[in-house]
Structures are given as C-alpha cells and as structure tokens.
Amino acid sequence: MVYDCKVYDRNGNLKKVVRGGKNFTGAAKSFLKQKSTKRALSYIKKMRDPKVVIKNKVRFYDKECIVCKMIFHPRARQAKYCSYECQHKFYKEKKIREKIRLINAGGKS
C-alpha cells in the first residue's frame, strides 16, 4: 500500500504532494512496498556510497624556462618556455644563428 508523500521546504511550506508512486524508480518502488521496517532498515544499510577516487599523483612538476631560466608550472608536460615571449625570442635567435652559419659556411668555400 502506497501513501501520498508531502514535501516541505525549510520554512515548513508545502512544496508538492507526490501521489501513488508515479515519480519513483523501480528500486524506490520496491523499497516502498516492503512490509516491515526491519527489512527497510536492512535495505538502507546495504546501500553503499560511491567510491571516492583520490588522485595524489602529480602529472608534472615545475620546470625551468630554457630562455630566461625562470621556474614556472607548465600547462602541458612537454612545455619548455614560461611564456609566448620566451618562445618567440628563442626561435628568433635560432633563425639568426642559422643565417650566420650559412653565411660563414658560404664564405669559407
């Protein structure tokens, strides 16, 4: 036998009336149909909370920027630069070094 269930808010005002088990899932219906409170309590005790997964593993640590030697926390594991400016500066210097090598190599032959 299923009874009407009244739902109240914090202030004691009636929010809604749930009638006849229409809004319940199959598990809740089987719980409400039980004849004794002992069975209901044993059913509640058997219910378990979902397992909480705690992640203590640190994926990557602070790194040192290869340009300015400042310590930073990277957003990605393979990050080498603390900022876009350092990355731009590194590649700009690299291009200049390559040009100098080409000029020096051409001048010797």
N, C-alpha and C positions, 0 to 999 in steps of 0.2 A: 504494500500500500504506500503510495507516494503522496506526500503532503505539499501544499503550497509553501514556498520559501520566500520570506520577505527580506529584502536587502536594504540596510540603512546606511547613511553616511556618518561621518564623525560627529555631526551635531545632533544626531538622532532623528533626522528627517528621513522619511520613507523614500527610497530611490526607485525601486521597482519590485514587482512580485513575480517570481519565477513559478510557473504553473506546470504541474504534471510531467516533468522530466523531458520536455521538448528540447531544451537547450543543453542537455547533458550528453557527454560522450558515452560510449559503451562501458568503459571502466567505471565511470561515475554512476551509471545506472545500476550496474551490478553491486556497487558499494551501497547504494541507497536501498536496494531490495533485500539486504541481509536482515535476518530476523532478530539477531541478538547483538548487544553492544560488545560482547566479548569478541565475536567474530570481526566486528568493525574495528575494534582496537588492534586486534592481531593483524588485520589488513593494513592499518596505518603504520604499525611497527615494521612491517615487511618492506614498506616503501623506502627507497633509498634516494638520497640527493645525488645529482650528477657529479661525477668525479671531477675535481678541480685539478687542472694541469698547471703546475708551476714551472715556468721556464727560467732557470737560473743561468743558462748558457749564454755567454756573451758572444755574439757572432763575430765582431771585430773590435779592435781596440784603437786607442788614439794613435795617430801617425804623425810623422814629421814631413812637412812640405819640402819637396826636393829643390824648390827655388829659394824661398825665404827662410827656411829652416824653422818655421813656427809649428808648434804642436797643434793639431786640430782633430776633431772627431769626424771621420768620413761618413758620408751618406751611403756610399757603396764600398764593398770590400776592396776593389781594385783602385780606388781613388789615390792619386799621387799629389794633388795640388789642393791647397786650402781654399782657393778662390779662382774665379774665372780670370782675373787679372794675372795671377801667377802662371796659369796655364798659357795664357796669351804671350806673356813675357818669355816663357821657356821656348815656345815654338818660334817666336820671332828671333831669339838668339840662335836657335838651331838653324834657321834659314840663313842667317848671316854667316855662321860658321861654314855651312855647305858652300856658299858663294865664295868665301875666302879660300877654301880648299880647291875649288875648281880653278880659281884664278892662279893660285900657287902651282897647281899641277900643270896648267897650261903654260905658264911662264918658264918652267924648268925644261920642257921638251924642245 
